[in-house]
């Protein structure tokens, strides 16, 4: 079934008519399944989808789901002298630990966050890195603004997992972070939106970042709930899908059983080697 409207964006911006029509008619499979049987399966599933999209064996896919509690560590974290201590700190606070698929520093997922993973076919994945960051940040900011938040694209000084395409509330608190992973003929754009539970993010990241010698300001870790307590997980997820639906034709779908089986076989790749 269709998810959200498939109509023209509010404004064309820099795109010409042909490009705008391509966006409106381009179909994306939407998958809402979570895979919580282990701390690494969700990440392995995203990797399996990326590989299938790159190989032409699966359609362009957007996963939007409720994750379990994990701290996702980036490649730079894994070479930190304090990595093992950081993993232990995450586990001591009730979080699993996973080697993240996208780039960046340690980020937090839990049941009050929205995890998103967009696997899209690309002829030249490397050349599109910046436009993809800009597009996803714009979609997420627009979705949050549609709910009445003062959502802005940009890095908040002192934020965790810093990046210029974070989305923040009023230039004060980070709400969304995003990263990418490239395959030969596709790109994964994935990240997290914190809807509720900002204290959980702060509480686990303080010892995790301390262990790795990373400085940050815990007050910059925000949530949608802090900005408007009336907004819950479903409202934010619906707003995100509606904003994607302004640009693309969305279709509900499910993963093939073989995709999950391949992910299970590759889970060890995402377990911290400590």
Number of C-alpha atoms within 10 A of each C-alpha: 8 13 18 19 17 21 15 16 16 9 8 11 8 8 11 9 10 8 11 19 15 12 20 20 15 14 18 22 21 23 18 15 15 16 17 13 9 11 22 27 23 25 24 28 22 24 26 22 30 31 22 20 23 25 15 13 11 20 18 22 27 27 22 22 21 23 21 23 23 21 28 27 27 19 15 12 20 20 11 15 12 17 22 18 18 28 25 18 23 23 17 12 15 13 22 24 24 26 23 26 24 23 19 21 20 25 22 28 24 22 17 21 28 24 24 24 26 23 32 24 23 17 12 14 19 15 10 12 16 10 10 18 18 14 12 21 22 19 20 26 24 22 22 25 15 16 15 12 17 15 26 24 22 17 21 23 15 17 21 27 22 20 18 14 21 29 29 28 25 14 16 17 25 32 27 27 25 25 24 19 19 21 21 15 19 24 28 29 24 25 24 24 26 26 28 23 19 23 14 18 23 19 13 22 24 19 20 27 22 15 19 20 14 15 12 18 14 18 14 21 25 26 25 29 17 16 17 13 11 9 16 14 19 12 13 22 21 15 20 22 21 20 23 25 24 19 23 26 21 26 17 14 17 12 16 10 8 10 18 19 12 15 20 17 11 18 19 15 13 21 18 18 12 9
